[in-house]
Amino acid sequence: MPFNLNPDSRIPIYIQLKEAIKLAIATGKFLPGSQLPTVRQLAVQLKINANTVSRVYLELESEGVLASRQGKGTFVKERPEIDTNMKENTLNDLLDDLIIKVSALGFSSTELLKALEKKLKE
């Protein structure tokens, strides 16, 4: 499960990981009921602190996205009503990130909209 985390980004690693997991769920890479790697496994794989992974799992659990089962692991929750909200939240987070990056490059909102419209027509 390759997550592309950027340690040089202004976005904290835990937020990058949280959004990457939500995106993987929203796009069907993690299906409802599927098990995620253990905190330690994911931390080693991504070369990040286990506390960071634990924080992400706990936050996603409190948001109703994940469920932890003692001695069994962490799983994607099986609640379809979460999917719509999660997809909308993920889209908004992605758009926020895009707007920040585009603004940092000096593009106007008009230029962004034109580029987006062009891309959608391809």
C-alpha positions, 0 to 999 in steps of 0.5 A: 500500500504505497502512500506518497507522503511528502516530508518537505510539504507544509502539510503535516505528515499525519494530515497527509496520511489521514487524507491518503487513507480517506482517498484510498477508501473513497476510491475503493482501494480499501473496501469496507471491512478490509483490514489496514496494516498494524500501526507498527507495520505502516510506520515501518513501511512509511518510515514515520513514527508509530505515534503518527500512524496511531494518531491517524487511526484514532482520528479516523476511528473517531470520525467513523471511518475506521473501527479497531478490534482488540487483538484483531486490528483496524478495519474500514467501517461498513457504513455506506452513509459515511462514503458520501460524506467522506468523498465530499470531504476528501474532494474538498481537502484535495481542492484546498490543497490544489488551490494553495499550490496553484496560488503559490505558483502565482496562478489566478482563480480564472487561470485555474478554472480554465485549466480545470475545464480544459483538463475535464474536456480531455 
